Amino acid sequence: MSTNAKTSVELKGIKFFKRGKVRDIYDLDDKLLIISSDRISCFDVILPTPIPGKGEVLTKVSKFWFDFTKDIIPNHLITSDAEEFPEELVQYKDVLKGRSMLVKKTEPLPVECVVRGYLSGSGWKDYKKTGSICAIKLPKGLKESDKLPEVIFTPSTKAEVGHDENVSEEYVQRQIGKETTDKLKEVSIAIYKEARDYAEKNGIIIADTKFEFGKLGDEIILIDEVLTPDSSRFWPQDEYAPGKSQPSFDKQFVRDYLETLDWDKTPPGPELPDEIVAKTRDKYLQALKILTKG
């Protein structure tokens, strides 16, 4: 695993597609090359301090889960092996190795499919204010980090810039239709439950996660990243104690540090101290080792 951080990867002569908060994407006609950088984004702000090796962890974890969930729904992964990339990428093999995926190009659906099994994050904040999350009424008296009575689908908007916003299922139906919304809900919950059960057997609680889907012709497939420390809350099972924020194997650790600062969560983000960078890197590597047994 690399100890030198890569904040971006420039491929001269290859058609650039777009830069996300963490990923750089290149256009290869009917395929895309997705490169995971070591950038870290919190509260939808890209921080100036990268986490060395993070992009490699995201790629390996996503590859594991794409393979794990392919019986539930097809996905966009073609290969994450740089040796199998097209000829025009051969010259960049060394820089792409371990942190990139060749994927099918799809039409992304404009919704973040968030699934929650526990009460945390923005869901906890919404519950404290309204007793609900995304218009789903929850029982009274729940504590922070409590396991929910049942798994819930709490979608959000997918903002290119700024903050994603929690929305109701009905809102999503108006955007993409009831049939598609029902399909996304069913598949998202099925993936979450299968992954949750696997992770629990290995000592990790998946508190919540988010998925993205795209259309390939008439088929809906799973895209982007899957069940990574960037897109999920991973808690160590042996330290789980409801009523407070939990220790984690994900970027919640960085969020918790940022909450102690006098920062208004708008760009530019603050630099991270070396200690926070080192601990975050260790947490990502722990998640990779536990989940993939690698």
C-alpha positions, -999 to +999 in steps of 0.1 A: +000+000+000+014+033-011+027+058+016+029+086-009-003+105-013-018+110-048-042+139-049-048+136-087-037+115-117-032+132-150-033+110-181-021+131-211-037+120-244-067+104-226-101+121-227-108+137-193-145+132-182-148+148-148-134+152-114-154+142-084-147+149-047-124+118-046-123+103-081-108+114-114-127+099-144-115+095-179-137+087-210-128+056-231-159+058-254-182+031-241-162+027-209-149+049-182-117+047-162-123+056-126-092+066-106-095+068-068-072+096-055-062+100-018-083+131-014-108+131+014-141+149+015-160+157+047-192+177+049-190+179+011-157+198+013-125+184-002-099+188+026-064+201+017-047+171+034-049+137+017-048+103+033-019+082+017-031+049+002-068+057+007-076+054-030-061+019-031-083+009-001-114+023-018-107+004-050-099-029-032-130-027-009-153-018-038-139-047-059-146-071-031-182-059-027-189-058-064-180-095-066-199-102-034-232-087-045-232-096-082-258-122-077-282-095-063-276-071-091-251-067-120-226-039-117-204-017-139-170-032-130-151-047-160-117-050-143-095-034-116-064-052-129-042-026-147-026-054-167-060-059-184-066-022-193-067-011-229-035-005-249-037+033-246-034+031-208-003+008-209+021+038-204+002+048-172+001+013-158+023+020-128+004+050-116-030+033-122-021+001-105-042-006-074-063+026-075-084+024-107-113+005-122-123+001-158-161+002-159-191+002-182-204+037-191-240+042-178-266+069-174-264+076-137-297+079-118-300+112-099-304+098-064-282+086-035-297+054-022-290+056+015-299+025+037-298+028+075-298+000+100-287+022+129-295+058+140-265+080+133-252+110+114-277+132+096-304+106+104-299+111+141-300+149+136-333+146+117-348+122+143-340+146+171-358+175+153-387+156+138-389+121+151-385+110+115-359+104+088-369+112+052-406+113+062-403+078+079-418+080+114-396+062+140-405+051+175-401+076+203-372+074+228-345+061+205-309+069+214-280+079+191-265+048+175-295+026+184-303-003+161-334+006+142-365-017+144-361-024+107-338-014+079-350+018+062-344+034+028-337+071+032-327+086-002-309+119-008-303+142-037-270+138-055-253+172-055-224+178-079-215+208-057-225+214-021-245+192+002-267+162-006-302+166+010-323+139+025-356+135+006-387+114+009-393+083-012-423+102-028-399+129-039-377+103-057-408+087-073-416+121-088-381+124-103-376+089-117-409+071-114-424+047-089-413+015-106-376+026-107-378+039-072-393+006-059-365-013-077-337+009-062-352+005-027-356-033-030-321-038-043-304-013-019-320-030+011-311-065-002-274-055-007-272-038+027-287-069+045-264-094+028-233-072+035-244-064+071-247-101+079-213-109+064-197-080+082-212-088+116-197-123+113-163-106+110-168-081+138-180-050+120-213-033+122-224-016+090-245+012+105-255+028+072-243+031+036-252+046+003-254+032-032-255+046-067-271+031-097-271+037-135-290+026-165-272+005-192-298+004-219-330-007-201-310-024-173-303-009-139-269-018-125-248-009-095-221+018-101-196+041-084-182+026-052-198+000-028-197-003+009-164+016+014-152+035+044-161+067+024-197+057+017-205+037+049-203+038+087-183+008+099-183+003+137-162-023+157-188-047+171-169-053+203-170-016+212-207-009+203-225+011+230-257+030+220-263+064+234-233+082+218-212+084+187-193+052+180-157+045+173-154+038+136-133+023+107-143+051+084-141+089+078-165+096+107-132+097+127-122+128+106-157+143+108-155+140+146-121+158+147-135+186+124-165+191+147-140+202+175-127+230+153-141+265+147-149+258+111-182+266+093-180+236+070-175+257+039-144+258+016-115+260+022-113+231+046-087+230+074-055+210+072-054+177+091-027+171+117-002+142+110-017+122+139-053+124+124-039+114+090-020+084+104-050+072+125-074+076+096-051+057+073-049+029+099-087+027+102-091+024+064-065-003+063-082-022+092-115-021+074-099-035+043-081-063+062-112-073+082-137-072+053-116-087+025-095-109+048-066-096+027 
